[in-house]
Amino acid sequence: LKREMLAEQIETEGRLEAAIIAAELNEYKKQLLISRYFETYMRDKITDEAIQQYYATHDEEFESSKAKASHILIRKKRNMSDTEKRAALTKAQEIYSKVLQGQDFGDLARKYSEDKVSAKKAGSLGTVTKGSIDKAFSTALYALQEGDISRPVESKMGFHIIRLDASPTVEKRAFKRVKGDIRYKLTMDAKKTETERLIAQVKRVNAGKD
């Protein structure tokens, strides 16, 4: 009641331009109409069942592959010349030859690897998640069988000799951890699709009037 009385008095005093107020009310009406429409549309469209179905049929989006790996790294330096780069590759190839000759990988990592952190652990990188590392490194690692050692692989960091210490395992994130993300994605996708449908319908109607 208080709001109505205030509004009535302000309107009576006429200090605000009626045309501006009418235009703003019209814009607010359109925004409210759109908002309420999509609230109702999404409530019917984005159900718990739809979210669960998406989770069940899109494993690749929620799975991560992890493997235990070690490496020996010969680093590339910024602005390295072609000659220096070839020298680094040659060094990596010489170390790889020592691996092939049966020399201990861990000992070689401690002695030659320029990744000082992993070198102290016999080259161990621990668990590596697929896709979280350099693409060339990841591709080479996941092409190996457990215990295999790769030829020198070039990445942005340098040249790696990679060993797969334990075969990859696949883990899927729990539904309760991704439910909100799925709901958001489905909501955005559904809103985009429905907006496009409505606009297309308006264009068809207007085209029919021409």
C-alpha positions in Angstrom: 0.0 0.0 0.0 2.8 2.4 0.9 4.5 1.8 -2.5 1.2 2.4 -4.3 0.7 5.7 -2.5 4.2 6.9 -3.2 4.0 5.9 -6.8 0.6 7.7 -7.2 1.9 10.9 -5.6 5.1 10.9 -7.7 3.0 10.5 -10.8 0.7 13.3 -9.8 3.5 15.7 -9.2 4.6 15.1 -12.8 8.4 15.7 -12.2 9.3 12.7 -14.3 8.8 12.6 -18.1 5.9 10.2 -18.8 7.4 9.1 -22.1 10.7 8.0 -20.5 8.9 6.2 -17.7 6.6 4.4 -20.3 9.7 3.4 -22.3 11.5 2.0 -19.2 8.3 0.1 -18.1 8.0 -1.4 -21.6 11.7 -2.5 -21.5 11.2 -4.0 -18.0 8.0 -5.8 -19.2 10.0 -7.4 -22.0 12.8 -8.4 -19.8 10.4 -9.9 -17.2 8.5 -11.7 -19.9 11.7 -13.3 -21.3 13.0 -14.1 -17.8 9.8 -15.8 -16.7 9.5 -17.7 -20.0 12.9 -19.2 -19.8 12.5 -20.0 -16.1 9.5 -22.1 -17.0 11.1 -23.6 -20.1 14.3 -24.6 -18.2 12.3 -26.1 -15.3 10.6 -28.5 -17.7 13.6 -29.1 -19.9 16.6 -29.4 -17.5 15.5 -32.2 -15.1 17.6 -34.4 -12.8 16.9 -37.2 -15.2 18.3 -35.2 -18.2 21.4 -34.4 -16.2 21.9 -38.0 -15.2 21.4 -39.1 -18.8 24.1 -36.7 -20.0 26.5 -37.9 -17.4 25.9 -41.5 -18.3 26.4 -40.9 -22.1 29.4 -38.6 -22.1 32.0 -40.6 -20.2 34.9 -38.9 -22.1 34.0 -35.5 -20.6 34.4 -36.7 -17.0 37.1 -39.3 -17.3 40.8 -38.7 -16.8 43.6 -41.1 -17.7 46.6 -41.2 -15.3 49.9 -42.9 -15.6 53.1 -43.1 -13.7 56.1 -41.9 -15.6 59.8 -41.0 -15.5 62.0 -39.0 -17.9 65.4 -37.7 -18.6 65.3 -34.2 -20.0 67.9 -32.3 -22.0 66.6 -28.7 -22.1 66.2 -26.3 -25.0 67.2 -22.8 -24.2 65.4 -19.6 -25.4 66.7 -18.4 -28.7 68.7 -21.5 -29.2 70.5 -21.8 -32.6 69.9 -24.7 -34.9 73.4 -25.9 -34.1 72.8 -25.8 -30.4 69.5 -27.6 -30.8 71.1 -30.4 -32.8 73.7 -30.7 -30.1 71.0 -31.1 -27.5 69.3 -33.7 -29.5 72.6 -35.6 -30.1 73.1 -35.6 -26.3 69.7 -37.0 -25.7 70.3 -39.7 -28.4 73.6 -40.6 -26.7 71.8 -41.1 -23.4 69.1 -43.2 -25.1 71.9 -45.4 -26.5 73.1 -46.0 -23.0 69.6 -47.0 -22.0 69.5 -49.5 -24.9 72.9 -50.8 -23.7 71.2 -51.8 -20.5 72.5 -49.0 -18.2 70.1 -48.1 -15.3 67.5 -45.5 -16.3 67.5 -44.0 -12.8 71.3 -43.7 -12.7 71.3 -42.0 -16.1 68.5 -39.6 -15.0 70.5 -38.6 -11.9 73.6 -38.0 -13.9 72.3 -36.4 -17.1 68.7 -35.1 -16.7 68.4 -31.3 -16.7 65.1 -31.5 -14.8 66.8 -31.2 -11.4 63.7 -32.0 -9.4 62.9 -35.3 -11.0 66.6 -36.2 -11.4 66.9 -36.4 -7.7 64.1 -39.1 -7.8 65.7 -41.2 -10.5 63.7 -39.3 -13.1 60.3 -40.0 -11.6 57.5 -37.6 -12.4 55.0 -39.4 -10.3 51.5 -39.6 -11.7 50.9 -37.7 -15.0 47.4 -36.9 -16.1 46.7 -37.2 -19.8 46.2 -33.8 -21.5 47.7 -31.9 -18.6 51.2 -31.9 -20.0 52.9 -31.0 -23.4 51.0 -32.7 -26.2 54.1 -34.4 -27.7 55.1 -35.7 -24.3 51.6 -37.0 -23.6 51.3 -38.7 -27.0 54.6 -40.4 -26.6 53.9 -41.5 -23.0 50.5 -43.0 -23.7 51.8 -44.9 -26.8 54.2 -46.9 -24.6 53.6 -50.2 -22.8 54.4 -50.5 -19.1 58.2 -50.5 -18.7 58.9 -49.3 -22.2 61.2 -46.4 -22.9 60.8 -43.9 -25.7 63.3 -42.5 -28.2 64.0 -38.8 -27.5 60.8 -36.8 -27.8 60.9 -33.1 -28.5 58.6 -30.7 -26.5 58.7 -27.0 -25.7 61.0 -27.8 -22.8 63.5 -29.9 -24.7 64.2 -33.5 -25.5 62.7 -36.2 -23.2 63.5 -39.9 -22.9 60.3 -41.2 -21.3 59.6 -44.3 -19.4 56.1 -45.6 -18.6 56.4 -46.9 -15.1 52.8 -48.0 -14.6 50.0 -48.5 -17.1 47.4 -45.8 -17.3 44.3 -46.0 -15.2 41.0 -44.3 -16.0 39.0 -42.4 -13.3 35.6 -40.9 -13.7 34.6 -37.9 -11.6 31.7 -38.6 -9.2 28.3 -37.4 -10.5 27.7 -35.2 -7.5 30.9 -33.3 -8.3 29.9 -32.5 -11.9 26.1 -32.3 -11.6 26.2 -28.5 -11.3 28.5 -28.1 -14.3 26.2 -30.4 -16.4 23.2 -28.4 -15.3 24.9 -25.1 -16.4 25.9 -26.6 -19.7 22.5 -28.0 -20.5 20.9 -24.8 -19.5 23.1 -22.6 -21.7 22.7 -25.0 -24.6 18.9 -25.2 -24.2 18.6 -21.4 -23.9 20.6 -20.8 -27.0 18.6 -23.4 -29.0 15.3 -22.0 -27.8 16.3 -18.4 -28.5 17.3 -19.3 -32.0 14.0 -21.1 -32.5 12.0 -18.1 -31.3 13.9 -15.6 -33.4 13.5 -17.9 -36.5 9.8 -18.1 -35.8 9.5 -14.3 -35.6 11.4 -13.9 -38.9 9.1 -16.5 -40.6 6.0 -14.6 -39.4 7.4 -11.2 -40.5 8.4 -12.7 -43.9 4.8 -13.8 -44.4 3.6 -10.3 -43.9 5.7 -9.0 -46.8 
